[in-house]
Amino acid sequence: MRSTTPLPSVDTDSLPPGIYVGVDTHRDTHHVAAVGLATPKQRDGLAESIRMLLAERTSAAKARTAAINQIHAQLVTAPEAVRADFRRYEGARLLEVVARTRPGRGVTPDHVCRLCLKRLAHRAQELAREIEDIDTDPKHLTRISNPALMSVHGIGPVVAGTLLATLGDNPDRVGTKAQFAALCGVAPIPASSGVRPRHRLSRGGDRQANASLHRIVLSRRRHKDPRTMAYFDKRRAEGLSDRDIVRCLKRHVTNEIFTLLTHPEISTQQGPLLRQRRQALQLAMTEVAIQLGVPHQRLRRLEMGERSDSELQNAYQIWLDNHTQRTAKPAQKAA
């Protein structure tokens, strides 16, 4: 027979927000559970401003792509005379040529097609100028908000702004790297078949942040980043496919990005000091870039402090030291 003893009362007013009390009638006990303890993302700072600018940029980019696609589709079904005039052009050159045309007024398919193409080309060019104007603001705001993020290889203003907007104006709401990985949709999930153990990435999370991480990995792979290529070689030897390696790299990049997002202070860059040494030795940047075997722009960004590249920085320092020693020996012999 069930006990009819009344349960002890619980002072619910003394409980913190987000806590409620439930009663287990079968065991005559109270259960205290916590709900709604996740910290919401704040929208009152630079991250929210960057998010709005990127949303505007995305809509402009989609509209420009739609206009360009419509030009190509129009040319497919255009009269033969129109197709013959523009057949040898493509890309940006096609837009320039079509925009400069002066179609006459008329009601024939030829006249109407040329008029439509001209208006579509003007629309695409205007949207391109609008995107260029928008890009100046996220770049400026990103450098103010987190200068360390912009100094990383493979991260530009759009990618950096997307990651800042994902975390919001209160980055302390995400406490661990694993939580940030889940937020970006790169947390590994067991997907073993029973024969081959493997993991897959989550399909949830912020897909814009996930796409930004993917761009970082592809950029580093395209530009032969030493750490990225070494990781590819290592995991290929273990039998992983390139697709699985990219998934693993996205998780590693997430750890790197999380550290920069939670510690935005940028360390002192050695690039400007190396530039002073090069100029003191009266060396041209192009000459040094050839000697180091790196692109000129990569060396310029290092000297300007826009990118952090520890391997290139160390190689640059060693090369300058060796060059200084080589030039000092003839001077000593002459003395």
N, C-alpha and C positions, 0 to 999 in steps of 0.2 A: 504494500500500500504506500502511495507516494506521501512524502512528508508535506505537511501544511505549514511548516515553520516559515514565517515571513523572511524574505531576503534582507540582508542589511542594506540600508540606504547608502547611496553614493552621491556626494556633493558634486553635481555636474558643473556648478558655477565655478569651481576651483580648477577645473580641467583646462589645459591650454587650448587655443583654437585648433580646429581640425581633428579633435578627439571626440568620439562618441562612445556611449556605453550600451552594450547589448546584454540581454538576459537569456541564458541557456536554461529553459524550463525543465529539460530532462535531467540536468545535473544540479539544478538550483544554485547556479553560480553566475557571476557577472563576467563579461568579457569586455575589455577595453581595447579598442582598435583605433588606428590612426588613418585618416583619409585626407587627401588634398594637401599633402605636405610639400609637393613640388613647388619650387619657386618660379613664378611666371617670368617671362622675358620682359624687361622694361623697354619702353619705347620713348625715351625722353632725352636721347643724347646723339652723338655723332653716328652711332651704328644705325639708328633709325633713319637719319638723314641719308646715309649711304644706301640703305635698303630702298628708299623711295626713288633715288636717282637710278639705281640699277633696274628697278621695275619699269621706269620710263624708258631706259635704254633697251630693255628686252622687247618692249612693245614696238619701239622704232625699228629695231633690227628685224623683227618678224615682218613688219610692214614692208621694209626694203626688200627682204627676200621674196615676199609675195609679189612685189612689183617686177622684180627681175625674172621670176618664174613666169609671170604673165607675158612678159616680152618674148621669152623663148617660145612659149606656147602659141603666141600670136604669129610668130614667124613660121611655125610649123604649118599652119593652115593659111598663111598669107598668099596672095597672088604671086605667080612666078616672078614677075618684074620686081616685086618688093623683096622676095627671098634672094634674088640675084644681086641686089644692091648691097645686102648686109651679110651675105654668106661667108665672106672672108674675114669677118670681124668676130671677136669673142671677148668675154670678160668686161673689164672696165673700158676697153677700147670701143666695144659695141655700144655701151651707154653714151660715150662721148659723141660718136658718129650719129647715132639716132637723135640725140638731143640737139645737134646742130642742123638737122634737116629743116627744110622750109616747105612743108607739104601745102599744096594748093587746096582751095576749097572745092568740094565736090561731093557727090552722093554715090560715086562708084566705090566698090570694095577697095580698089587701090588707094583712092584718096582717104577714105575713112580709116583704113588700116595704118597708113603712114601717120595720120593725125593721132590715132590712139597710141602708137608706138612712141611718138614724140612726148606726149603727156606722161606716159608711164616712165620714160627715161628721166624726165624732169622730176617726177615724184621720187624716183630712186636716188637721184643725186641730192635732192633736198633732204631726204631722210639721212643720207650719208653725212651731210654737213651737220645735221642735228645731232647725230651720234658723236661726231668729233667734238661738238660743243659740250655735250653731256659728259664726255670722258674726262674733261679737265677737272670737274668738281670731285668725282670719286677719288681721283688720284691725289688731289690736294688734301681731302678729308682723311684718306687712308694714311698718308704720311704724318698727319697731325695725330691721328688716333693711335697708330701702332707703327712706328718707323722700323721696328725690327722685322715685321712681317714682310715689308717691301724689299728688304735686303737679302731675302732668301732666293736661291737659284730656282727658277721655274715659276715664280709668283709675280704676276703683274697687278695693275690696279683693280681690274674687274674681279679676278680670283680673290685677291686680298679683301676687297669690299664684300664679296659674297660670304666669305668665312667670318668676317666681323659681324655682318648682319645676322648670320646664323646664330652666333653666340649671344648677340644682343648687347645692351648697354650695362648689363650686370653679369660679367663673365664668371663671377664667383658662384653663380647658380649651378654650374657644372663643376663637380668637385674632383673628378678623376678622368684619366685618359680614356678609360673604358666607357664612361658615360658619354664623353665627347664622340667617341667612335660610334656608339649606338645612335647618337643624335645625327651624325653624318651618314649613317647607313653603311658603315664599313666594319661593323662588329661581326666576327666570324661565327657562323652557326653550324653545328654538326650536321653533315649531310652524307654520312657513310652509307654505303650500300650493303655492308656486312662483309664484303670481301676487301674493298679498298677504303681505308680510312681517309676522309677528306672533310673539308669545311667549305661552306659557301658564304657569301656576304649577305647581309640583311637587305631585304627589298624595302624596308621602311626608312624612317629618318628623313632629313631634309635632302631632297634629290638635287637641288641646286648646289649644295655644299658637296655632295657626292660627285657631281660632275666637275666641280672645281678641283677636287683631289685627283680625279682622273686626268685632268689637263696637266696638273703638275707632274705626274708620273710620265705622261707622254712627252712633255716638253723636255724633261731630264733625259729620257731615253733618246729622243731625237737629237739632242745636242751632246750625246755621249758623255753624260755626267759620270765621272769615274766610280763613285760609290754605287750608282744605279747599275752600271754595266757589270761591276764586280758581283753585285747581288744576283743579277740575271745569270751570270756564268755559274755561280755557286748553286742556285736552285735548279738550273737546267741539268747540272750534273746529278742532282738528286731525283731527276725524272719528272719534274713539274713542267707543265705546259706554260707558254708565255702568258696565256690568259690567267692562269692561277698565280703566276708570279706578279702580275700587275695587281691582282687582288691583295696579295701579301704586302706589296709595296705601298698600296693605299693605306693599309693599316699602320705601317711604319711612318708614313708621312703624317698621318693623323697625330701620332705621338709628338712629332716635331712641331707641328702647327699648334697643338694645344699648349705646349711650353711657351711658345712665342705669344699666344693670345693671352695667357695668364701672366706673363712677365714681359710687358711691351718695351721695357727699357732696352735700348740697343747698346751693345758694347762698343768700345772705342775702335774705330776702323783704322787699320794700318794702311789702307789704300792711299789716302792723301799723303802720308809720310813717304810711301814708296814713290809717289809721283814727284815729290820734292827731290828725292835722291836721283831719280832719272833725269830731271831737269838740270840738276847740279852737274851731272856727268855729260850734259849736252847730247842726250840720246833721244831720237825720235820714237814716238810710241809705236809706229808701224814697224820700225826695226826691231824693237823689243818683242813685239807680238810674233814676228816671224821667228825670232830666235827661240821663243818659248813654245812655238807651235800652237798658238791659240788665236781665235778671231780677234780682230782689232777692237770690235765693240765690247767684247767680253772683258778685255783688259781695261778699256776706258771706264766701264761701269765699276770695276774694282777700284780704280784710282779715284773715281768721284765719290766712292762710298755708297753707291747705289745697290751693290750686290756684295754679299759675303761669300767668299770662296777660299776656304782655308788652304786647300791643296795648291791652287794657283798662287795664293799669297806666299806660301812657303817657297814654291819654285821661283817666284819673282825675287824674293829676298836672297835666295842662294845664288841666283844668276847675277844680281847686282853686286853681291859680295865678291864673286869670282871675277866679274868684270873690273871691279875696283882694284883687286889684287893684280890683274894682268896689266892694267894701265899704270900701276904704281911701280912695278919692277923696272920698266925702261927708264922711268924718271930717276930711280935710285942709281941705276947703272950710269946714266948720264952725269949725275952729280958726283 
